Amino acid sequence: MTTTTATAEKDRRTVSGSTPGAARGPRRPGRIRRIGLPYLLLLPALVLELLVHLVPMVIGILMSFKALTRFSIRDWGAAPWSGLDNYKISVDINAPAGEALLHSFWVTCGFTVLSVGMCWLLGTAAAIFLQDTFRGRGLLRTLFLVPYALPVYTAVITWAFMFQHDNGLVNHVLHDQLGLTDKPSFWLIGDNSFIALLTVSVWKGWPFAFLVVMAGLQNIPKELYEAAALDGAGMWQQIRRITLPSLRPVNQVLVLVLFLWTFNDFNTPYVLFGKAAPEAADLISIHVYQTTFATWNFGTGSAMSVLLLLFLLVVTGLYLLLTSRRRKTADV
């Protein structure tokens, strides 16, 4: 009986002219096409991304090894090689260029820490406040997102007018109406320029933190808060024991993104102060710009840009390594 069944099955395959493997064979090209279609659709965006970011990055790295000044910029490919001289000038803190770069680096670090911390704090507080349903919540959400929706140049130019010494709104409120200052302050020059820059950065950055944290709060089950309330936990205990631990993965990504955006921010100081930022608000992005295009030291400016890139890569790598280890420890 078994032999007869096997013979019949063999005859059926012979008549049909195909085998199970052969039947699946013609389907493979179609399957390959279906698998490769997403990558084919991503190819134009990938090529454009390489052209926009990778090619200028490679050219900038090459320029950092050349003695490229105003006299050789016309034919920069034929400029003489300088090796590591541009990097030595940038990191020599005993020389004027290195000392100025170090000062700009510390200013940028302090500015980044304060801006990221305040953006995260304001965004988290606003998101937690708007977590409960009440009348007017939708309107408040819309108002909170206005600074993030406005174009950067429009927002910063508006703040530049508000910080004017003679007819700015800030001095009018602080000095004329509230009487908090003895005389109108200069906000766009001197030491107050750091406060002005920090104010604008936080104003336009905290809505992004608010949006991200608010999205993360939607994934926290309400049953956890109800159980904690039944156990007698107050609002601060719920935030400390439930909200913040549950938002840890979201906050890890949020802090990293805010750090990279803030440390690299060029538009805000450039629009607020112009080509020459005050010493108190001399962020490293605007400092590299001044070194490159104001003094025409393109090789040195490119070397500073490469050093900035390396610093950000190292900090990002250490941050991801540290957060991944903490996540594994928490899971254990």
C-alpha positions in Angstrom: 0.0 0.0 0.0 2.8 2.4 0.9 4.7 1.5 -2.3 1.6 2.2 -4.4 1.0 5.6 -2.8 4.6 6.6 -3.4 4.5 5.5 -7.0 1.3 7.5 -7.6 2.8 10.6 -6.0 5.9 10.3 -8.2 3.7 9.9 -11.3 1.7 13.0 -10.3 4.8 15.1 -10.0 6.1 13.8 -13.3 2.8 14.6 -15.1 2.7 18.1 -13.6 6.2 18.6 -14.7 7.2 20.3 -11.4 8.5 19.5 -7.9 7.8 21.3 -4.7 11.2 23.1 -5.0 10.5 23.9 -8.6 7.1 25.2 -7.7 8.6 27.6 -5.3 11.4 28.6 -7.6 9.5 31.1 -9.8 8.2 32.9 -6.7 11.7 33.9 -5.5 12.3 36.8 -7.9 9.0 38.3 -6.9 9.8 37.9 -3.3 13.2 39.4 -3.8 11.6 42.4 -5.5 9.2 42.8 -2.7 12.0 42.7 -0.1 14.2 45.1 -2.1 11.4 47.6 -2.9 11.6 49.5 0.4 15.3 49.9 0.0 14.9 51.1 -3.5 12.4 53.7 -2.4 14.8 54.8 0.3 17.7 55.1 -2.2 16.9 58.7 -3.4 16.7 60.0 0.1 19.9 58.2 1.1 21.8 59.6 -1.9 20.5 63.1 -1.1 21.5 62.8 2.5 25.0 61.7 1.5 25.3 64.7 -0.9 24.0 67.2 1.7 26.0 65.9 4.8 28.7 63.4 4.0 30.3 65.2 1.0 30.7 68.6 2.8 32.0 66.7 5.9 34.7 64.9 3.9 35.6 68.2 2.2 35.8 69.9 5.5 38.1 67.2 6.9 40.4 67.6 3.9 40.5 71.4 4.3 41.6 71.0 7.9 44.9 69.5 6.7 45.6 72.3 4.3 47.2 75.8 4.8 44.0 77.4 3.4 43.8 81.1 3.7 42.4 84.0 1.7 45.3 83.7 -0.7 44.7 80.1 -1.6 40.9 79.8 -1.3 40.3 80.3 -5.1 42.1 77.0 -5.8 41.8 75.3 -2.5 42.6 71.9 -4.0 46.1 73.1 -4.8 46.7 74.6 -1.4 49.8 73.2 0.4 49.3 70.5 3.0 49.9 71.6 6.6 49.5 68.3 8.3 48.4 68.7 11.9 49.4 72.4 12.2 45.8 73.6 12.2 44.9 71.2 15.0 48.0 72.3 17.0 46.9 75.9 16.7 43.4 75.1 17.8 44.4 73.2 20.9 47.3 75.4 22.0 45.7 77.1 24.9 48.8 79.3 25.4 48.2 80.9 21.9 45.4 83.4 21.2 43.5 81.1 18.9 43.5 78.2 21.3 42.8 80.3 24.3 39.8 81.9 22.6 38.5 78.4 21.5 38.8 77.1 25.0 36.9 80.1 26.4 34.2 79.5 23.8 34.1 75.8 24.6 33.4 76.5 28.3 30.8 79.1 27.5 29.1 76.6 25.2 29.2 73.9 27.9 27.6 76.1 30.5 25.0 77.4 28.1 24.1 73.9 27.0 23.8 72.5 30.5 21.5 75.4 31.6 19.4 75.4 28.4 18.9 71.6 28.3 18.1 71.5 32.0 15.6 74.3 31.9 14.0 73.0 28.7 13.6 69.5 30.2 12.3 70.9 33.5 9.7 73.3 31.9 8.6 70.7 29.4 8.2 67.9 31.9 6.3 70.2 34.4 3.9 71.4 31.6 3.3 67.9 30.3 2.5 66.6 33.8 0.3 69.6 34.5 -1.7 69.0 31.3 -2.0 65.2 31.8 -5.4 65.5 33.5 -8.4 66.5 31.6 -9.9 70.0 32.3 -11.5 72.8 30.4 -9.1 74.7 28.3 -6.4 72.0 28.1 -6.5 71.9 24.3 -6.0 75.7 24.1 -3.0 75.6 26.5 -1.4 72.8 24.5 -1.7 74.9 21.4 -0.3 78.0 23.1 2.6 76.0 24.5 3.6 74.7 21.1 3.6 78.1 19.4 7.3 78.8 20.0 8.2 75.5 18.5 6.0 76.1 15.5 7.4 79.5 14.7 10.3 79.8 12.2 13.6 80.2 14.1 14.6 83.4 12.3 11.2 85.0 13.0 11.3 84.2 16.6 14.9 85.3 17.2 14.4 88.5 15.3 11.4 89.3 17.5 13.4 88.7 20.6 16.2 90.9 19.3 13.7 93.8 19.0 12.4 93.0 22.5 16.0 93.2 23.9 16.7 96.6 22.4 18.2 99.1 25.0 16.0 102.1 24.3 12.7 100.9 23.0 12.7 97.2 23.8 9.8 95.5 25.6 12.1 93.8 28.1 13.5 97.1 29.5 10.1 98.7 29.3 8.6 96.1 31.6 11.6 95.6 33.9 12.6 99.2 34.3 9.6 101.5 33.4 6.7 99.4 34.7 8.1 97.2 37.5 11.1 99.3 38.5 13.4 96.2 39.0 16.4 97.9 37.5 18.0 101.3 38.2 18.4 102.0 34.5 17.7 100.2 31.2 20.1 97.3 30.6 22.1 96.3 27.6 21.0 92.8 26.8 22.7 92.3 23.4 26.2 93.3 24.6 28.3 92.6 27.7 27.6 90.0 30.3 23.8 90.2 29.9 24.1 88.8 26.4 24.5 85.3 28.0 21.1 85.7 29.8 19.5 87.0 26.6 20.8 84.0 24.6 19.8 81.5 27.3 16.3 83.1 27.4 15.7 82.8 23.7 17.1 79.2 23.6 14.9 78.0 26.4 11.8 79.8 25.0 12.1 78.1 21.6 13.4 74.8 22.9 11.1 73.8 25.8 8.0 73.1 23.7 9.8 70.3 22.0 10.6 68.7 25.4 6.9 69.3 26.4 5.7 67.5 23.2 8.0 64.5 23.7 7.3 64.1 27.4 3.5 64.5 26.8 3.7 61.7 24.2 5.6 59.5 26.7 3.0 60.1 29.4 0.3 58.5 27.2 2.1 55.1 27.5 1.9 55.1 31.3 -1.2 53.0 32.5 -3.6 55.0 34.6 -4.1 52.0 36.8 -0.7 52.6 38.3 -1.8 56.1 39.5 -5.1 54.7 40.8 -3.3 52.0 42.7 -0.8 54.4 44.1 -3.6 56.8 45.2 -5.4 53.9 47.0 -2.1 53.2 48.8 -2.0 56.8 50.0 0.7 58.1 47.7 0.5 61.8 47.1 1.2 63.7 43.8 4.9 64.2 44.4 5.3 60.5 45.3 3.5 59.4 42.2 5.7 61.7 40.1 8.8 60.3 41.8 7.9 56.7 41.9 5.8 56.2 38.7 6.1 59.1 36.3 9.8 59.7 36.2 10.9 56.0 36.2 8.4 55.3 33.4 9.7 58.3 31.4 13.3 57.2 31.7 13.7 55.8 28.1 12.0 58.9 26.7 14.1 61.3 28.7 17.3 59.5 27.6 16.6 60.2 24.0 15.2 63.7 24.7 18.2 64.9 26.6 20.6 63.6 23.9 18.7 65.4 21.2 18.5 68.6 23.1 22.2 68.4 23.9 23.1 68.0 20.2 20.8 70.7 19.1 21.9 73.2 21.7 25.6 72.6 21.5 25.5 73.0 17.8 23.1 75.9 17.7 24.3 78.5 15.2 21.1 80.3 14.1 20.2 81.7 17.5 23.4 83.6 18.3 23.9 84.6 14.7 20.5 86.2 14.3 20.5 87.6 17.8 24.0 89.2 17.8 25.1 89.2 14.2 28.5 88.0 12.9 30.4 89.1 16.1 28.9 87.6 19.3 29.8 89.2 22.6 32.5 87.4 24.6 30.0 86.3 27.3 27.8 84.6 24.6 30.6 83.4 22.3 29.3 79.9 21.5 31.6 77.6 19.7 29.5 77.4 16.6 29.6 81.2 16.1 33.3 81.2 17.1 34.2 78.7 14.4 32.2 80.8 11.9 34.1 84.0 12.9 37.5 82.1 12.7 36.6 80.8 9.2 34.9 83.6 7.5 35.9 86.7 9.4 39.6 86.1 9.5 39.7 83.9 6.4 41.5 81.1 8.2 39.6 78.3 6.5 42.1 75.6 7.5 42.0 76.5 11.2 38.2 76.9 11.1 37.9 73.4 9.5 40.2 71.9 12.1 38.0 73.4 14.9 34.9 72.0 13.2 36.5 68.5 13.1 37.4 68.8 16.8 33.8 69.8 17.6 32.5 66.8 15.6 34.9 64.4 17.5 33.9 65.9 20.8 30.2 65.4 20.0 30.8 61.8 18.8 32.7 60.9 22.0 30.1 62.5 24.3 27.3 60.8 22.4 29.0 57.4 22.5 29.7 57.6 26.2 26.2 58.8 26.9 24.7 55.8 25.0 27.0 53.4 26.7 26.2 54.7 30.1 22.4 54.7 29.5 22.5 51.2 28.0 24.4 49.9 31.1 21.9 51.5 33.4 19.0 50.0 31.4 20.6 46.5 31.6 21.1 47.0 35.4 17.5 48.0 35.9 16.3 45.0 33.9 18.3 42.7 36.0 
